[in-house]
Amino acid sequence: MKKTIISFLCFIGLTSCLTDGNFLEYDETTVYEVDAIRKNFDRTTQYVTDIYSYLLTDFSSVGAAMRSSACDEGEFTWATNDIHIMTDGRWSPRLTVDAQWSHFYRGIRACNLYLEEFNKSTFDENKYEQEYQNMMTRYRNFEYEVRFLRAYFHFELLRRYGDIPLEDRTITAEEANTLSRTSFDEVVKFIVNECDTVKTCITPSYAGAIFKDEISRVPKAAAYALKTRVLLYAASPLHNPENDRDRWLKAAQAAAEMLNAMDAGQDGFKRFNRLPAYATVLAPTNFSLPTSEIIFATRTGKSATLESTNFPIGYEGGTSGNCPTHNLVEKYGITQQHLTENASNPWTGIDPRLALVVALNNNKPFTNYDRLQIYEGGANGLPKTGATNTGYYLKKFLFEDVNLKAGQNVTFTHAFPLFRYAEVFLNYAETVNELYGPDGNPAELGTTTTARDAANMVRYRTGYTNATVPQYAEGQFTQDEFRNELRDERWREFAFEDHRFWDVRRWKIGAETQRDIKRLRIKRELDETTDRYVFVYTVETDANARVWDDKMYLYPIPQDERDKNKNLTQNEGWE
């Protein structure tokens, strides 16, 4: 191992090059021997930096498409994109989509190599420098950053494939090709144990002189958040078919632990009387701001690719792409009845998050472009080639002042939230509702916060009133009704943040949600009474838009991996 040559160019598949300056500046360092890294703090730092590059966004998971377009949240405009292989049922062990098996195992091996080879350095040549103690503080923190990343990469594999080989040490290629799959529960246990260690040891914050106000690094809160998520997945129907109460209790205890720490304002947690305005979530540029609810995110290099990929056809520079479905929009209050009764101004009087997520007909979502004409025959509507087929375009994550017109060269650093505080509130609400119902007293958890209280924290954002986003009232729902309401609230809150695709699977609701796609048809007609043009909105349901088979709750193990390793079994239904 000591003679092993380490090549940082193995990270060339970088999809989230990391960030504007400071710690996470991507560097194409070429090749170093292990000792050359171990003895040099800057090279060690760069090695850890490159591990962060294995974090992915959902901005372009399959070509230019998001996983959101492989569930009832979105629809990708162009039929040639591979995302349609998922939705029309063609994918298989030999025709895989979003196959990240090798990607995340490379990240895991990089973590293991760091922990075994680079984690006991003293950097003797720097001992007499003024910054030595601060440098060593940063260095000791690397171990826990890397351990978190290793746990997170295992989670990414876990939610795709279920049982997976657990790699907690470096292994040879020969060993890798003999590993069997570790049970889902054992991998969950490993992740939880790692989170418990990390949250005890890692720094709460990177603000200040020691860490030089570095951003986009793993904070203490991320370890709490990952623990709550993985235990929630373990308690959910896909992995808890017998509805074992103990699994829900463990998930609820983890979420309660984090909420209690937040309420006390300890360990660097932000204490919220109200969550910040929803708009601050969409395109954050500085996660160290005290008003941000972002716990941990990954950032892209500067570009306008996200904008050009998803910008409405008919706008200069736009090619269309991931388009929200009416299935999603309906959850914000836009029913057929609402559209009929409010045809002249249908986008008011409903959940204000809608206009921040979805670009709507006759609105002006982008500063440098005209109002959207998504109606049939309009500048951005059918039958124009590439126009949205759902009646909507994406707005979330796209910068409002983007300008893709000829001669302009505007680029942005985009941030994709991996964890935010709203998720912790809703994770808590979901688990506590399963245990005690919406209004039951969770004294068993050492708190009086009900499921309904936690859900209302998400609905009671800065700038929202009970008129715009009504809070849930005591006694309003039964347990079953509140379960469905919480599922809709997660969808509204986390639209296009890569939750819905996985939530559908862990809840095992694919059969009833993933076949039908609702689309909005918009026509502009002359009202002879007023001699003015009016919009006519009609919701259409395509009952055969998608193919669903229950085997799709888990991904197929790629056949090329099974060809190399005969000990890898296949997920049910994919043989």
VOGU-3710 file (C-alpha; in Angstrom, 3 decimals, decimal comma):
1> mkktiisflc> 0,000/0,000/0,000  2,843/2,411/0,822  4,042/2,180/-2,758  0,613/2,691/-4,219  0,358/5,522/-6,706  -2,648/7,761/-6,134  -4,106/9,499/-9,154  -6,511/12,320/-8,522  -7,539/12,136/-12,156  -9,794/9,219/-11,186
11> figltscltd> -12,208/11,970/-10,176  -12,587/13,190/-13,756  -16,280/12,247/-13,749  -16,840/15,319/-11,604  -20,425/16,482/-11,768  -20,479/18,880/-8,863  -17,225/20,705/-8,926  -16,875/22,325/-5,622  -17,140/25,639/-4,823  -16,135/29,212/-5,375
21> gnfleydett> -12,870/29,421/-3,483  -11,834/28,307/-0,006  -11,584/24,651/0,937  -13,475/23,040/-1,904  -11,692/24,408/-4,936  -11,265/21,541/-7,395  -7,652/20,981/-8,358  -6,505/18,608/-11,090  -3,471/17,487/-9,132  -1,906/14,699/-11,126
31> vyevdairkn> -0,145/11,836/-9,390  1,476/11,472/-5,974  2,854/8,575/-3,979  1,171/7,881/-0,669  4,062/9,281/1,359  4,009/12,517/-0,639  0,391/13,019/0,374  0,774/11,831/3,947  3,570/14,277/4,742  2,097/17,354/3,076
41> fdrttqyvtd> -0,922/19,117/4,577  -1,954/20,812/1,331  -1,918/17,532/-0,572  -3,828/15,811/2,203  -6,363/18,627/2,101  -6,691/18,223/-1,642  -7,278/14,502/-1,273  -10,190/15,142/1,089  -11,488/17,862/-1,227  -11,611/15,407/-4,105
51> iysylltdfs> -13,697/12,975/-2,051  -16,367/15,665/-1,862  -16,578/15,540/-5,646  -18,439/12,234/-5,388  -21,462/14,065/-3,978  -24,110/14,391/-6,687  -26,917/16,799/-7,423  -30,169/15,873/-9,147  -29,754/18,650/-11,692  -28,762/16,167/-14,411
61> svgaamrssa> -28,943/12,641/-13,024  -29,740/11,053/-16,399  -28,266/13,137/-19,172  -29,947/16,491/-18,698  -32,896/14,970/-16,851  -33,634/14,913/-13,139  -34,883/11,831/-11,311  -37,938/14,031/-10,714  -38,855/13,329/-14,338  -38,896/9,602/-13,624
71> cdegeftwat> -41,754/9,923/-11,136  -45,068/11,775/-11,107  -43,327/15,044/-10,242  -42,001/15,863/-13,690  -41,819/14,953/-17,342  -38,781/15,445/-19,569  -39,649/17,117/-22,840  -37,297/15,328/-25,194  -38,151/11,695/-25,932  -34,545/10,826/-26,766
81> ndihimtdgr> -33,376/11,247/-23,168  -32,591/8,021/-21,310  -34,906/9,005/-18,442  -37,730/7,585/-20,571  -36,111/4,142/-20,319  -37,125/4,268/-16,659  -40,682/5,384/-17,275  -41,520/3,140/-20,221  -40,268/-0,001/-18,512  -37,311/-0,769/-20,748
91> wsprltvdaq> -34,613/-0,622/-18,069  -32,989/-3,850/-16,984  -29,756/-5,178/-15,447  -28,121/-4,734/-18,859  -29,857/-1,468/-19,732  -29,365/0,510/-16,540  -30,303/4,105/-15,788  -28,799/6,214/-13,009  -26,394/3,346/-12,360  -24,119/4,822/-9,699
101> wshfyrgira> -22,810/1,551/-8,291  -19,207/2,074/-9,410  -19,307/5,821/-8,759  -20,161/5,536/-5,072  -17,905/2,553/-4,450  -15,001/4,565/-5,849  -15,928/7,291/-3,385  -16,115/4,758/-0,542  -12,698/3,343/-1,433  -11,225/6,837/-1,482
111> cnlyleefnk> -12,633/7,352/2,018  -11,238/4,055/3,279  -7,823/4,795/1,840  -7,769/8,169/3,576  -8,771/6,695/6,939  -6,132/3,971/6,730  -3,231/5,825/5,130  -3,538/9,549/5,739  -5,222/9,841/9,116  -2,217/9,743/11,473
121> stfdenkyeq> 0,053/12,448/10,125  1,853/14,985/12,309  3,284/17,214/9,537  6,540/17,646/11,428  7,933/20,111/8,928  5,164/22,536/9,901  5,479/22,218/13,687  7,106/25,565/14,245  4,762/27,551/12,056  2,393/29,989/13,732
131> eyqnmmtryr> -0,674/28,326/12,182  0,334/24,785/13,128  -2,275/24,252/15,853  -5,068/25,610/13,666  -3,837/23,432/10,823  -3,937/20,349/13,045  -7,453/21,221/14,221  -8,576/21,278/10,607  -6,681/18,071/9,926  -8,250/16,191/12,856
141> nfeyevrflr> -11,657/17,249/11,557  -10,945/15,620/8,174  -11,388/12,151/9,694  -15,001/12,892/10,608  -15,789/14,623/7,341  -14,549/11,535/5,503  -16,415/9,144/7,778  -19,625/11,066/7,158  -19,054/10,989/3,392  -18,398/7,247/3,495
151> ayfhfellrr> -21,661/6,738/5,403  -23,540/8,986/2,981  -22,193/7,152/-0,069  -23,386/3,877/1,472  -26,814/5,465/1,975  -26,967/6,500/-1,680  -26,301/2,896/-2,689  -28,705/1,568/-0,045  -31,716/3,500/-1,280  -31,051/2,411/-4,866
161> ygdipledrt> -30,216/-1,251/-4,411  -31,319/-2,347/-0,924  -28,805/-4,939/0,290  -25,296/-3,918/-0,799  -21,733/-4,977/-0,015  -20,546/-3,011/3,012  -17,014/-1,689/2,541  -15,532/-0,323/5,753  -11,902/-0,951/4,798  -9,741/-0,898/1,707
171> itaeeantls> -9,861/-4,086/-0,304  -8,169/-5,354/-3,424  -9,942/-5,667/-6,748  -9,881/-9,425/-6,272  -11,602/-9,124/-2,891  -14,141/-6,674/-4,279  -15,168/-9,260/-6,839  -15,946/-11,845/-4,164  -18,064/-9,749/-1,775  -21,641/-10,715/-1,011
181> rtsfdevvkf> -24,415/-8,247/-0,290  -24,761/-7,122/3,318  -28,323/-6,929/4,614  -30,118/-3,586/4,488  -30,423/-3,535/8,277  -26,710/-4,143/8,809  -25,793/-1,271/6,491  -28,303/0,969/8,291  -26,652/0,025/11,587  -23,234/0,928/10,177
191> ivnecdtvkt> -24,465/4,308/8,937  -26,161/5,103/12,249  -23,050/4,189/14,238  -20,905/6,361/11,987  -23,318/9,273/12,391  -23,243/8,884/16,173  -19,456/9,045/16,176  -19,256/11,918/13,727  -21,810/14,091/15,520  -19,821/13,715/18,724
201> citpsyagai> -16,486/14,698/17,216  -16,917/16,903/14,158  -16,930/20,682/14,344  -20,345/22,335/14,723  -19,399/25,204/12,417  -16,741/26,264/9,952  -17,123/29,953/10,741  -14,142/31,733/12,244  -10,398/31,975/11,797  -9,499/28,332/12,424
211> fkdeisrvpk> -11,562/27,030/9,519  -11,267/30,295/7,572  -15,043/30,596/7,070  -15,009/27,685/4,679  -18,343/26,608/3,254  -19,890/23,452/1,801  -18,140/21,169/4,280  -19,829/18,583/6,478  -21,144/20,178/9,702  -22,257/18,410/12,874
221> aaayalktrv> -25,923/18,892/11,955  -25,467/16,810/8,790  -24,635/13,721/10,856  -27,846/14,169/12,867  -29,815/14,698/9,647  -28,438/11,626/7,863  -29,248/9,497/10,916  -32,858/10,712/10,929  -33,222/10,016/7,211  -31,732/6,540/7,100
231> llyaasplhn> -33,796/5,432/10,122  -36,916/6,893/8,500  -36,214/4,838/5,368  -35,672/1,750/7,530  -39,051/2,301/9,235  -40,970/2,898/5,998  -43,152/0,211/4,362  -40,585/-0,857/1,748  -38,142/-1,958/4,441  -40,615/-2,487/7,281
241> pendrdrwlk> -43,374/-4,625/5,762  -44,636/-5,801/9,160  -44,824/-2,213/10,455  -42,511/-2,898/13,385  -43,183/-0,142/15,932  -39,610/-0,260/17,224  -38,322/0,926/13,860  -40,640/3,932/13,945  -39,584/4,639/17,522  -35,866/4,649/16,652
251> aaqaaaemln> -36,530/7,012/13,744  -38,639/9,288/15,945  -35,991/9,313/18,685  -33,315/10,361/16,195  -35,461/13,209/14,869  -36,430/14,269/18,400  -32,772/14,320/19,409  -32,013/16,734/16,614  -35,030/18,951/17,268  -34,117/19,139/20,957
261> amdagqdgfk> -30,574/20,174/20,071  -31,972/22,801/17,712  -34,370/24,094/20,359  -31,489/24,448/22,805  -29,357/26,162/20,183  -26,484/23,846/21,048  -23,641/22,373/19,005  -23,886/25,039/16,330  -27,518/24,339/15,492  -29,699/27,167/14,312
271> rfnrlpayat> -32,691/27,837/16,508  -35,809/28,684/14,547  -38,886/30,459/15,777  -39,796/30,494/12,101  -38,025/28,987/9,149  -36,681/31,579/6,702  -38,550/32,607/3,565  -38,900/29,788/1,033  -37,205/31,833/-1,674  -33,910/31,684/0,242
281> vlaptnfslp> -33,858/27,902/-0,197  -33,980/27,985/-3,970  -30,710/29,581/-4,979  -28,579/30,067/-1,870  -25,159/31,529/-2,548  -23,769/31,505/0,973  -24,754/28,748/3,364  -23,004/30,403/6,299  -25,716/33,048/6,487  -27,543/32,759/9,812
291> tseiifatrt> -30,914/33,005/8,045  -30,326/29,947/5,869  -31,996/26,634/6,689  -29,541/24,671/4,574  -27,718/22,049/6,620  -25,520/20,614/3,887  -25,442/21,066/0,138  -23,287/20,396/-2,862  -22,438/23,144/-5,290  -21,695/23,209/-9,000
301> gksatlestn> -19,112/25,177/-10,867  -20,220/28,388/-12,519  -22,360/27,757/-15,563  -25,771/28,439/-17,067  -26,354/24,827/-18,105  -29,171/24,322/-15,618  -30,933/27,388/-17,000  -30,472/26,572/-20,672  -31,518/22,946/-20,143  -34,771/23,866/-18,406
311> fpigyeggts> -35,523/27,302/-19,833  -38,817/27,523/-21,745  -38,683/26,849/-25,444  -39,427/30,102/-27,219  -37,140/32,081/-24,912  -33,805/32,808/-26,553  -31,290/30,279/-25,265  -33,948/27,949/-23,853  -34,286/24,312/-24,848  -36,910/23,116/-22,334
321> gncpthnlve> -36,348/19,994/-20,238  -37,721/18,950/-16,849  -41,334/20,153/-16,752  -43,549/19,895/-13,647  -46,656/17,752/-13,977  -50,126/18,809/-12,950  -49,957/15,942/-10,418  -47,534/18,163/-8,489  -49,250/21,477/-9,190  -52,565/20,093/-7,972
331> kygitqqhlt> -51,040/19,670/-4,506  -50,662/23,448/-4,238  -54,414/23,929/-4,690  -54,725/24,162/-8,472  -57,653/21,820/-9,077  -59,868/21,812/-12,150  -62,551/23,561/-10,093  -60,115/26,274/-9,046  -58,997/26,772/-12,651  -62,564/27,045/-13,879
341> enasnpwtgi> -63,669/29,452/-11,181  -60,526/31,604/-11,356  -59,642/31,420/-15,048  -58,738/35,095/-15,245  -56,139/34,798/-12,458  -55,722/31,181/-11,376  -52,316/31,502/-9,693  -53,397/33,627/-6,738  -55,026/32,681/-3,465  -53,139/29,390/-3,267
351> dprlalvval> -49,917/28,117/-1,699  -47,245/30,732/-2,591  -44,575/28,040/-2,954  -46,117/27,165/-6,325  -44,876/30,296/-8,097  -41,379/29,719/-6,690  -41,241/26,148/-7,985  -43,162/26,319/-11,270  -43,070/28,793/-14,160  -46,733/29,476/-14,942
361> nnnkpftnyd> -48,692/30,664/-17,961  -49,081/34,460/-18,261  -46,570/35,015/-15,429  -43,171/36,696/-15,792  -40,861/34,403/-13,828  -37,602/35,630/-15,386  -36,532/39,262/-15,281  -35,080/39,519/-18,778  -37,883/37,726/-20,632  -41,525/38,370/-21,481
371> rlqiyeggan> -44,551/36,829/-19,861  -44,895/33,142/-20,566  -47,261/32,128/-23,344  -47,763/28,428/-22,665  -51,160/28,321/-24,319  -51,545/26,433/-27,585  -50,057/28,556/-30,356  -48,265/30,801/-27,840  -44,552/31,614/-27,983  -43,760/28,948/-25,384
381> glpktgatnt> -46,555/26,472/-26,002  -47,556/23,568/-28,168  -47,306/22,705/-31,006  -43,869/24,314/-30,952  -41,215/21,589/-31,039  -39,786/21,109/-27,570  -42,592/22,954/-25,806  -43,761/21,587/-22,479  -46,290/18,814/-22,735  -47,483/19,349/-19,153
391> gyylkkflfe> -48,511/23,023/-19,340  -45,719/24,128/-16,985  -41,998/24,891/-16,942  -39,493/24,579/-14,109  -38,545/27,649/-12,089  -36,992/26,245/-8,920  -33,196/26,560/-8,807  -33,125/28,734/-11,955  -31,844/32,254/-11,352  -34,519/34,866/-12,007
401> dvnlkagqnv> -32,116/37,288/-13,677  -30,592/34,713/-16,016  -29,948/36,041/-19,511  -29,248/33,521/-22,266  -29,618/35,964/-25,128  -26,898/36,258/-27,752  -23,903/38,213/-26,553  -24,615/37,583/-22,879  -22,269/35,505/-20,767  -23,944/35,107/-17,402
411> tfthafplfr> -23,045/32,080/-15,264  -24,021/31,005/-11,775  -22,864/28,725/-8,996  -25,839/26,487/-8,266  -26,475/24,818/-4,935  -28,374/21,585/-4,448  -29,565/21,007/-0,856  -28,762/17,541/0,426  -30,237/18,228/3,869  -32,229/21,094/5,277
421> yaevflnyae> -33,996/21,731/8,547  -37,490/21,489/7,030  -36,815/17,822/6,308  -36,019/17,152/9,966  -39,356/18,669/11,027  -41,241/16,571/8,485  -39,259/13,415/9,288  -40,222/13,951/12,920  -43,863/14,601/12,009  -44,065/11,435/9,913
431> tvnelygpdg> -42,549/9,154/12,538  -44,495/10,657/15,443  -47,774/10,407/13,523  -47,128/6,706/12,974  -46,543/6,256/16,709  -49,097/8,583/18,307  -51,239/10,158/15,597  -51,258/13,869/14,671  -52,118/15,209/18,133  -50,864/12,476/20,459
441> npaelgtttt> -48,447/13,425/23,227  -45,001/11,952/22,453  -43,847/11,930/26,104  -42,007/8,682/25,348  -39,572/10,813/23,327  -38,966/13,297/26,134  -40,806/16,097/24,366  -44,295/17,529/24,019  -43,955/18,466/20,338  -46,710/16,722/18,407
451> ardaanmvry> -46,560/15,598/14,800  -48,882/18,469/13,931  -46,639/20,995/15,745  -43,623/19,906/13,700  -45,496/20,026/10,399  -46,748/23,514/11,198  -43,153/24,703/11,598  -42,716/24,081/7,879  -45,976/25,835/6,999  -45,265/28,791/9,292
461> rtgytnatvp> -42,380/30,232/7,310  -41,260/33,832/7,349  -43,694/35,812/5,223  -46,464/33,228/5,377  -49,738/33,866/7,150  -52,577/31,561/8,012  -54,386/33,000/5,019  -51,668/32,019/2,540  -50,605/28,692/4,083  -53,130/27,627/6,749
471> qyaegqftqd> -51,653/25,787/9,684  -52,978/22,369/10,590  -55,557/22,586/13,378  -55,881/20,310/16,377  -58,334/17,513/15,705  -58,410/18,270/11,986  -57,132/14,865/10,845  -57,219/11,202/11,735  -53,898/9,369/11,700  -54,513/8,021/8,175
481> efrnelrder> -55,622/11,418/6,894  -52,590/13,124/8,389  -50,282/10,518/6,884  -51,589/11,436/3,434  -51,399/15,141/4,217  -47,777/14,839/5,344  -46,929/13,033/2,128  -48,418/15,902/0,143  -46,624/18,448/2,320  -43,266/16,781/1,663
491> wrefafedhr> -44,049/16,918/-2,048  -44,928/20,622/-1,952  -41,972/21,541/0,207  -39,283/19,459/-1,500  -40,418/19,574/-5,120  -37,459/18,883/-7,430  -35,113/18,361/-4,460  -34,891/14,608/-5,163  -37,285/13,453/-2,452  -40,456/12,442/-4,302
501> fwdvrrwkig> -38,752/9,765/-6,426  -37,452/8,021/-3,289  -40,530/8,703/-1,141  -42,746/6,898/-3,665  -40,490/3,879/-3,284  -40,089/3,795/0,485  -43,877/4,259/0,913  -44,557/1,578/-1,734  -47,117/3,721/-3,557  -45,772/3,235/-7,063
511> aetqrdikrl> -48,769/1,356/-8,437  -51,244/4,106/-7,524  -49,083/7,132/-8,349  -46,655/6,380/-11,162  -48,836/5,318/-14,102  -51,126/8,325/-14,495  -49,696/11,676/-15,532  -51,847/14,788/-15,384  -51,186/17,613/-17,830  -52,692/21,065/-18,252
521> rikreldett> -54,041/22,094/-21,632  -54,276/25,855/-22,123  -56,195/27,550/-24,907  -56,636/31,246/-25,584  -60,101/32,047/-26,857  -61,986/35,232/-27,725  -64,781/36,036/-25,295  -67,442/37,509/-27,570  -69,187/39,153/-24,643  -66,214/41,270/-23,629
531> dryvfvytve> -64,318/41,079/-26,940  -61,227/40,058/-24,976  -59,056/36,985/-25,041  -59,403/34,607/-22,105  -57,589/31,457/-21,103  -59,366/28,137/-20,869  -57,629/25,612/-18,622  -58,397/21,889/-18,862  -56,722/19,120/-16,872  -56,160/15,918/-18,814
541> tdanarvwdd> -55,075/12,586/-17,364  -53,014/10,111/-19,359  -53,766/6,802/-17,667  -51,095/4,970/-19,660  -48,314/7,531/-19,580  -45,918/5,416/-17,535  -45,129/1,765/-16,935  -44,867/0,577/-13,353  -43,781/-2,772/-11,982  -43,224/-3,391/-8,273
551> kmylypipqd> -39,694/-4,600/-8,958  -38,916/-0,926/-9,613  -39,003/-0,188/-5,904  -35,320/-1,130/-6,060  -32,839/-0,731/-8,898  -31,445/-3,778/-10,692  -27,881/-4,707/-9,778  -25,921/-3,904/-12,972  -25,257/-7,102/-14,845  -21,653/-6,143/-15,581
561> erdknknltq> -21,042/-6,070/-11,805  -22,598/-9,516/-11,434  -20,507/-10,805/-14,322  -17,402/-9,750/-12,392  -18,669/-10,963/-9,025  -20,636/-14,214/-9,010  -21,533/-13,700/-5,341  -23,795/-10,733/-6,104  -27,428/-11,766/-6,088  -30,025/-9,863/-8,119
571> negwe> -32,971/-7,893/-6,744  -36,342/-9,607/-6,991  -37,977/-9,373/-10,399  -34,872/-8,227/-12,293  -33,452/-11,632/-13,239
//
